[in-house]
Amino acid sequence: MKSFRVALALRMAWGVLALLAAAGAVSVLALRSILYSQLDGTLLHLAEVEAQAGAAASGPEFEFHEGVLLAAREGPSGELTRYAQLWTQDGQPLVRSRNLSADLELPKAALAETGAGQVAKLTQVWRGKRIRSVVYPLELVGAAHQVHLLQVAAPTEPLHQTLGRFTVLVAFLTVLGTAGAYALGRKLAAAALRPTGEITAQAEAISAGTLSERITAHADVDEFTRLVTVLNRMLDRLDQAFQVQRLFTADASHELRAPLTVLKGDIDVTLKRERTAEEYRETLVRCREEVERLARLATDLLVLARSDASLPLEHVAEVELRGLVNRVLARFQPAAAARQVRLVSESEEVVVRGDERLLDRIVTNLLDNAVKYTRPGGTVRIELSRDGNAVLTVGDEGPGIRPEHVPRLFVRFFRGDPARRRDEGTGLGLAIAKAGAEAHGGRLEFLGNAPGAVFRLMLPLAAAATDAREPAATWSAAS
């Protein structure tokens, strides 16, 4: 894995390299321009001096200041040699300085430029070395020289040597600056990452058994306050999730152990002596009831486990919710009649998309609680409508939900009445209904007591559902 410290140092180094390289290139180009400008100025000044000095002469009588300005010297000072040559206007050589062993070259472009009365400046290769020339029309200083041109030249090697040394210096400073930026970047990155290392060390020290501990390193520093806060909030959620998981595991173990204990007890008692066929039958019936209870509990736990894992629904199709509600009401009619409870339903045709078996389970759990807690002679009301979503409201005429029980109403294995018998349920009904609603992209809410408990289930409508509302149908069953 790539180190952030190295990555930051490399980015700083590349940035400084690009900056210094750009500045160096601009500096070299600027120095080159300055040196050439100075050289041109020197040559132009020399040309003007020679032109003024020779203004009274013409043709071969023109003389140069050989001992003052154009002298060729031995040693390093020889680099300062200047050359001069007089030309006719059509490019024929007339007089050259004594330090020239051969005529200079006068390009046609320079002749054309001087012919227009302008000073020509050019760089050329002469006898294997580069020279810079200024071609000066002498008509600028006197009528006697209207047909003469004065060319003054100098080698550019000293200029290029200066540029070369300066370029090497710039390259050296660029490399040095880049290396310094890399070293500084690593040092700054190390200083900047030191707090994250301490925070990481504290986080790594927190294990599953010490989730109550919190990170305190650099919690008072503005730049790291948010990081520490986010990590501590995550630990809060993990701690809460672990506690819920432990409680869920303990409750599930208890619920599973109870029917297994009953099964083992009935079987042990039956096997102590010979029994009649009727006694064996009674034992098998009791064992079957406990097995069915175990199967229901296992199914409930599987539904919740799939919900926790955010697994997609298994069998998704369009479901006509009014027909499903009516089928569930028909199943509950005998139990409601036995308790002298009246079932009243008012519903519209509503189509949702989801798992019909899970939707059936959700409606069944809501109606089961409503019928179970409604007082004898009371009424359970079911309303199904559309209001941007499918809305199913179930209300009973029971004692309602105590205020202290509302926060834990959808908690798994929670039973509001501790006096309830074990065979009256596992405390998973509302938890499964809520998880099933959320799996369909909806929600289940407790609306309050009026005077009995009122729950509202909201589900998204199917995309293909029509917007036309059909008249509401009423389903009623009296005791």
PyMOL commands that set and color helices and strands:
alter all, ss='L'
color gray80, all
select helices_A, chain A and resi 4-53+59-61+76-80+108-115+138-140+143-145+157-205+208-210+222-271+277-308+321-338+356-373+403-408+422-424+429-439
alter helices_A, ss='H'
color red, helices_A
select strands_A, chain A and resi 83-88+93-96+120-126+129-137+148-155+317-320+342-347+351-354+379-386+390-395+443-449+453-459+473-477
alter strands_A, ss='S'
color yellow, strands_A
deselect
rebuild
show_as cartoon
